[in-house]
Amino acid sequence: MILVLNAGSSSLKIEVFDKALGSLVSGRVTNLGTKGELRLGEMSKEVVTRDHAQALEFMLAAMA
């Protein structure tokens, strides 16, 4: 598996690919540092994050 991260100034986006580069799941956390949204595949929920590290923790927990 390949995990790709895109860390913007106020968001974190991820995509996970298989060995053949087929997309397995994608997601994002928006509005870091305030009330934002965690979206992973079809799932969406409101979250409050401090920073990119916490946003990544939320996404990894949602994938587990």
C-alpha positions in Angstrom: 0.0 0.0 0.0 1.0 3.6 -0.7 -0.2 6.5 1.5 -0.1 9.9 -0.1 -0.4 13.0 2.1 -1.2 16.6 0.9 -0.7 19.0 3.8 -2.1 22.4 2.9 -2.2 25.5 5.2 -5.6 24.6 6.7 -6.3 21.1 5.5 -4.9 17.6 5.2 -5.8 15.3 2.3 -4.9 11.6 2.0 -5.2 8.9 -0.6 -4.3 5.2 -0.2 -3.3 3.2 -3.3 -2.7 -0.5 -3.8 0.4 -1.9 -5.6 -1.2 -1.4 -9.0 -1.9 2.3 -8.1 -5.6 1.7 -7.8 -7.2 4.1 -5.3 -8.4 2.3 -2.1 -9.7 5.2 -0.1 -9.3 9.0 0.0 -10.1 11.5 2.6 -9.6 15.0 4.0 -9.8 17.1 7.1 -10.7 20.8 6.5 -10.4 23.9 8.6 -7.5 22.8 10.8 -7.4 24.8 14.1 -11.1 25.3 14.2 -14.4 23.4 13.6 -14.0 21.4 10.4 -15.0 18.3 8.6 -13.4 14.8 8.4 -14.4 13.0 5.2 -13.1 9.5 4.5 -14.7 7.6 1.7 -18.5 7.9 2.2 -18.1 8.9 5.9 -18.3 12.5 7.0 -18.3 14.0 10.5 -17.6 17.3 12.2 -14.3 17.5 14.0 -12.1 20.1 15.8 -8.4 19.7 15.2 -5.4 21.5 16.6 -3.0 20.8 13.7 -2.0 18.4 10.9 -0.8 15.7 13.3 -4.1 15.5 15.1 -6.0 15.5 11.7 -3.8 12.5 10.6 -4.6 10.7 13.9 -8.3 11.2 13.3 -8.0 9.9 9.7 -6.0 6.8 10.7 -8.4 6.0 13.5 -11.3 6.3 11.1 -9.6 3.8 8.7 -9.0 1.2 11.4 
